Amino acid sequence: MTCIACKRANMKGPWSEGTAGSDVKDLRFWFVLKHSLGLAHKKAVKLMLQVDDGPLGAPKAHEFATLLQSLRNGGGLRSTNVFGQMSDKTMLMTWVLQEAMLNSISDSTQFKFDVFPRISLWF
């Protein structure tokens, strides 16, 4: 077995070299769990996801700005993603941008959009 995050981070060890799990006893759940809880693996994941040393959280403001600019230029959701495919993160960020635009429109025109619990528009 190979850990993709550890391999991309060029770490030394059986997980990055692909020799982990070569023995039957290594295929137990605790073996994989132990690796995933290790500090080196966590550091490799953060490096792979390109996040800082802080806690994982909301996307940065520049990511929203880049996505908004790409959508304004006519780009699709797949083209906005680094890997060229749809991701949950891109979809959620698009939803957040759409909600923010709806809120700004409703605030500026004094419309009240009552979405929950029933779908209706109040003018």
C-alpha positions, 0 to 999 in steps of 0.5 A: 500500500502507498500513502499518496500524501506521504509520497507527494511530500517525498517522505521516507518510509514504507508508506511513501515507498509503497512497501507498507502492507506487504505482510498480512498482519499489516492489513489490519485496520489499526495499522492504517489508522495508526499511520493516519494519526501520525504527525508526519502523515498529517503534515504531508496531507496539509502540504498536499492540500496546500493549507497552512499550519492552522486548523482546516476551515473555510476557503480563503478569500482569494479562493472565492475571488478567483472562483467568482472571476472565473465564473464571470468570465464564463468558465464552468465549475469543472474548469475552475478546479485545479484538477479539471473535475467537479469537487464538493469544495467548488460546488459549496463555494459556488453555492455560497457565492450565489447565496451572497448575491441573492442576499445583496440583491434582496437587501438592495431592493427590499425584497424578502426571500422566504426560502425555508421551510417552504419555497416561496417569494414575498414581494 
